[in-house]
Structures are given as C-alpha cells and as structure tokens.
C-alpha cells in the first residue's frame, strides 16, 4: 500500500477521478455514483463498520461523522503530495476481504464493491449487446460496454439534477442541450489537435470554472459582471436562539446596492442601446407618447436646455417582492423591497 510520503493519490473505483484529499473523493463518490445499483461505501473511520448503500447522499455520511467521529474532518482532509514526475502516480489502494477499497492510514474509509458485484455488472452490461455482437471481437465488446456505461452515467447525471437539485424540465432540457453542444465542440477540438500531432494533456470543459470564485472571476473579466455592494443602514436589536437560551443581540442592517454608474457605462458601451438612447423621442403632433412629451420634461431646467448634449432620463421604480411565495401566516416573512432604475 502506498503511503502519503510516497506521493500517492486517492482513485475513484468507478471512473478516472482522482484527488489528493480523501474528503474530496468521498464527495465525488456520493454525488457522481451514489445512485449506482452497485454502490456501497463503508465509513471505516476508527474501524467504523457503517455502510452507506445506493441512494445515500453525502449529507447522510457527513451527519454520521458529526455524530460518531469527533475529528472526522481533520482525518479526511489530509493532503497527499503528488509525485514530482509527469507519470501517473501510484494509487493508494488495498484489497481486503474481496472488496475494492480506497484507504489511508489513520483516515479509514472504503468503497465496498465486491468483485462478484463487478462481474455481475459487467455481465449485465454485456447481455444488452449479446445478440448484436456475439461473434464480434473483444474490442467491439469493450466499446459496447463503455457506451452503455457512459449512457448510464449520463442518465444518473440527469436524475441527480432533477431529483436532488430540483431542476425544472425546461432547465433540464436546456442543460442537456448545452452540455451536448460543449461536448461536441470539445470532441471536434480534440480530433483537430490529434490530427495536427498535438499530444497535450487532457483539459476539462470547465477548466478555471470549477468553483464559484473562479466563475465570478471569469464573469468579471469577460462578461463585465458588476457585483452588488453591501451598504450599512444601521443596527437593530433582536432576540436570537443560542443553545437553550434566547439572547438580545445587536444586528447590523444592510441593503445591497448595485453601482449605478458602472452599470450605465456597460449599457452605453453597447452600440444598439446607445443609438436608441441618443434618438429623439419627442412627438410633433401635440400628443403624449413618451415622458419627454409631458409638460414636466419640457419645463425642467435640465431637459429644456437645448444645448445639443445628451441627457439621460432615469426613473426610480420601487416594488416589493415575495421571494418564497408562501401562503397564510408566513406571508411577508421573506418580502424584499427593490428600487429599479428605468431609462
């Protein structure tokens, strides 16, 4: 068995995912493979024998660890140093009682998939294609099994989005089409790279976009994202539950302000929007069809000054929004007030 000093990584027993942090691999196992019929995960921390079967989620494992294992986070977040060369690092794995297991000294934990289960799964996958490729080569059989396995993983991905993350069918349809299109472009680029003799390393579709921080950074740099700023209004006192007692605590009240001038700058940099704003909207038939046709605008000290300069007409619009749409006595509990700027 490889040790941390030898620079080993934790490998997923189902796919090519690997990580130098045990907890990251456990999260991946539950989120990516938790619905697989052959999925079994044994806790293993301090020789714990609790087994999580197919359909279990990472929150169940985390709740178990909080209740039963005091230092579980410290034990599962020890980082293993990767190897210094460019070769694939050895896998930190062990075989015990016929079970494929990921294991680290002091951390425990295993993916309990028996060899018998794996054989049954392989037979089940191959049976689907027996009639079509019974006389084919082993290579054709392997390709057919791989295709069926990928299709099962895609189906589990869709099921996770729909049931665990509560996506609507419209959102799900868009996600499937978008991922399919990205995969097509990636495959096309990979074929072109191979044709040109480029043997570079595999790059993910979401390189530099894996976390919320990286996503926000990219949005700012490429899409002109302007984040809201928390502005302090003052403080108030309210009761909060602290253990078994309620205490009166001081709470800072804030509101979220999206900077107006940077937003206007981004909008006016759009050629179509600028042309529409610069266009004269006043009517000549003495009818009111726009704000600039009214007497208030025509008599205003700023807008009535015909010096040829462009003047923006901004209207502040206030509205209340109930963000959770509750019924009965809970109405108004999550109501937000918003001030919108209209041009």
N, C-alpha and C positions, 0 to 999 in steps of 0.2 A: 504493500500500500504506500502511495506517495505521501509525503508529509508536506507541511507548509514551507519548510525550509528548502524543499526541492523545487518549489515553484509550480505546484500543481493547480489545476482548475477544477471546479465542480461542473460536471457534464449532465445534461438532461438525458434521461433514458429513452425519451420519445422522439426528440428532434436534435438538431445541431446546436441548440442554445448552450452556452457555457458562461460561467461567471466565476470571479474570484471571491465572491461573497455568498455564503451559504443562504442567507435570508432572501437575496435576490432570486436565486434559483428556486427556492420554495414558493415564492410568489408566482414565478413563471409557471411552475408545475400546476398550481391550483387554477390559475387564470387561463392557461392555454390548454391544459389537458385534464382538468378536473371533471369534465363531463364524459370522458372516455370510459367505456364499459369496463376496461381492464385496469383502471386507475386505482391504486392503493398507496397510501402514504402513512408510514409509521413514524410517530413523533421521534422516539429514540433519545431525546434529551434526558440525561441521567438515567439511561436504560428504561425510559418510559415506553410502555407497550401499546399506547393508544393508537388506533389505526383509523384513518380517515378514508372512507370509501368513495366511489364515484358519486359525483353530485355535491360533494363537500366544497366549501369555499374557503378562501384564505382567512376570512374573518373568524370562522369557526376554529381554525388552527391557532390564530392569534389569541382568541378568547381562552382556549385551553391552556396556552402557555402562560397567560397572565394569571390564571387561577392556580396552576400547578407548578410552574417553574419561575423562581424569583429572578434569576439572572439570564433569562432566555435571550433577550436582545443582545447582551454582551457576548453570549456564547455563539450566536448565529451571525454576527456582523464582523467577525474576524476576517480581515482581508488577506488573501493569499497572494504572494508576489508572483507575477507572471515570469515565464522564462525569458532569458536575455536574448536568445537567438530568435530567428523568424520561424522556426519549426513549430509544429503543433505541440503544445505542452502535454505532458502525461496527464491522464485523467485520474483524479483522486477517487478511486472506487474500490469496492471489496465485494467478494461473493460469500454469502453466509446463508446456510440452510436453504440453498437453492433460490435465493432471492437476489435480484439485481439491486444494489444499494449505492447511494451516494453517502459518503461517510467522512467525517473529520474528527480527529482526536479531541475529545472534550466537548464537541458540539452535538454529536449524535445525529440521528435522522436517517431515514431510508425510504426509497421508493420501492415498495414491496410488490414487485411484479414477478411472479414466478415464471420459470422457463416454460412450464406447462401452459400457463396463460398465453405466453407469447406464441407458442406453437399453435394453440387453438386460434389465436387471432390471425396468424399467417394463413392457416388452413381456411379460415372463414373468408378472408380476402381473396384467396386464390380460387375458391369454389365459385365465386361470381364469374370468373373468366374461363372456367374449365371447358365449357362447350366450344368457346371461340378459339382457344389457344392450346388445346390439349396436346396437339402434335407440334407446337412451336418450341423454340429454343428456350433455355433458362433465362437468357437475356430478355426475351419478349415477356416471359412470365414476370420477371422482376419489374419491368417497366409498367406492366398492367397493375401489379400490386402497388407500386408507387403512385400511380394515377388515382387508384381507389383510395389510398391513404390520404393523399392531398385533398381529395374531394370530401372525405370525412372531416378533415381538419377545417376545411372551408365551411362545411355545414355547422360544425361546433362553434366556429367564429361567429357565424350569423346568429346562432341560437343564443350565444353569450350576449351579443349586442341587444337582442330583442327581449330576453327574459331577465338578464341580470342588470343591464343598464337601461332598460325600459325605452328603447328607441321605437318611434312610431314606424309604421310600414313605409311611409313616404321617405323618412330619413334613412331607413334601412335600404330601400331601393337605390337612393342616391349614393349611399356609401358603397354598395356593391358595384355600381357602375363606375364610380370614381376610382376605387381600388383596382378594378379590372383594367381600366384605361391606363393607370400608372404602371401596372404590371406589364402591359403591352409595350409601353414606351421603354421600360427598363429592359425587357427582353430584346427589343429592337436595338437598343444601345449596346447590350452585351454581345449580340451577334456581330454588330459592326466592329466592336473592339477586337473580337476574336479574329475577324477577317483581316484586320489591319495588323495582326500579330501582337496585340497588347495582352499580356498575361498578368495584368494587375490584379490586386486583391479585390474580393467582392465588396461592394459598397451597398449599404441599405438604402431603400427608397426614402427613408426618413432620417438620413444622416444629419446631425446637428439640429434635429427637430424632436428628439425623444422626450424631452422634459418641457414643462410649462415655461421655465426660464428661457430655454433655447428657442422655443416657439415665439415667445414675446419679443426676444431679441431680434429674431429674423423679421417679424412683422414690423418692428420699428424701423429696421434698416431698409426694408424693401417695399413695404406697403404704406409707410407713413403713419403707423399706429400712434395715436395720441392717448396716453393713459390718463384716467381721472386722478385728481389730486384731493386728498382728504383735508378739508378745512375745518378748523375747530370753531364751534359755535359758543361753547361754554361748558359748564359742568352741571350735573344734577345728582340728586341722592335717590337711591332706590335700594330696596331690600333684595339680597341675593342669598341663595341657599349655600351654606358652607358646612358640609358634613351633616350633622344633625341640628344645626342652629341656623337661624336667619340673621344676617347682619346688615346693617345700613352702611352702604359703601358709596363713595363718590365716583361717578361715571362721567367720562368726557363725551360730550355730544358733538358729532361731526356731520358734515354733509360732503358729498362727492361732487367736485367741480371739474368739468371737462374744459380746459383752457379754450377760450373763445378765439383769440387772435391766431394761434397756430392752426385751429380748425378752418378759419376763414382763409388763411393763407393756402392751405391744402386745396380747398374748394376752388379758389380763384386761379390756382395753377392749372386747373382743368380748362382746356380751351373752350369746350362747349358751354360749360357753366358760366365762364367769364363773358362770352358773347351774349348769352341770354340776359345776364345782369346788366350789361352795358347797353342793351337795346332799350329805346324809349318806349314806354308802355302807355303813355298818356293818349287819350282819345280826343278827337276834334269835333265830335258831334254832340257835345254837352251832356253825354250820358256817363254814368259811373260804371266802369268795368274793372277798375283797379284802384288800389289805395291812392295812387298819385292823381286820380281824377277828383278826389274829395277836396273840400274847402280847407280842411286842416293841413293837408300836404301843401296846397298851393299858397297858403298864408304863413307857412312855417318859415322862420328866419334862415334856416339852413337850406331847405329844399327849394325855397323860392328864389334863392340866389343863383341866377343863370350865368355862372362863370365858366361853364364848359367842363368842370371837374366831375368825376364820377362820385356819386353819393349813394351809399348803401342804405336800404330801408330794412331795418331789423325789428321784428316784433317778438316780444317775450310772451310765451304762452304757458300758462300753468295748468297742470292737470294732476289728479290723484289716481294712483294705480293700485289695485289689489293684486299682488303678485302670486298669491296662492289660491285665489278663488274659493275661499271656504264658505261654509253655509252656517246659518244660525248664529249662535252666540260668539263664534270665533271671527265674525266679520269685523274688519278694521284692525285686526291684530297685526297684520303684515302689510298695512297700507303705506305706500310711498308717495310723496309729493315730488313732482318733477317740473322744472322750468325749461322749456324748449325755446330755441331761437329759430324763428322763421324769417326767411328773406322775402 
